[in-house]
Amino acid sequence: KKRELDRRREGLSDWWLSGVKEICGDRGSKCAIARNGSAFCVYFSGHWSGDLHDLLENVDFLLYMKYRRSLILNGIYHIPVACKQGSVSYAHTENDIDLTLAATREALKSIWHK
């Protein structure tokens, strides 16, 4: 049963990742996405290095916080702390991923149009 749940969660994580990459690509953004299993973090830096110093120097933290706040206003709770990871859990459904992607699209549209 656990393997089945793990495969389902991994599939939902893949779905989320491909959706966010598409959304970011459509907007011509400088998004870098780090993912480890069902845990993920979107960075507004244009590249992913994994080096803390590089992140501190190149991540747009103001944009990141606007993104998190906009997600919350659109009904998707992400801890409003810069560079804090999110995750897909066993409790998430396909509908949750669809809602998250729709909120992500709206969040990015709203912060990049300002």
Buried (B, 14 or more C-beta within 10 A) or exposed (E): EEEEEEEBBEEBBBBBBEBBEEBBEEBEBBBBBBBEEBEBBBBBBEEBBEEEEEBEEBBBBEBBBBBBBBBBEBEBEBEEEBBEBBBBEEEBEEEBBEBBBBBBBBBBEBBEEE
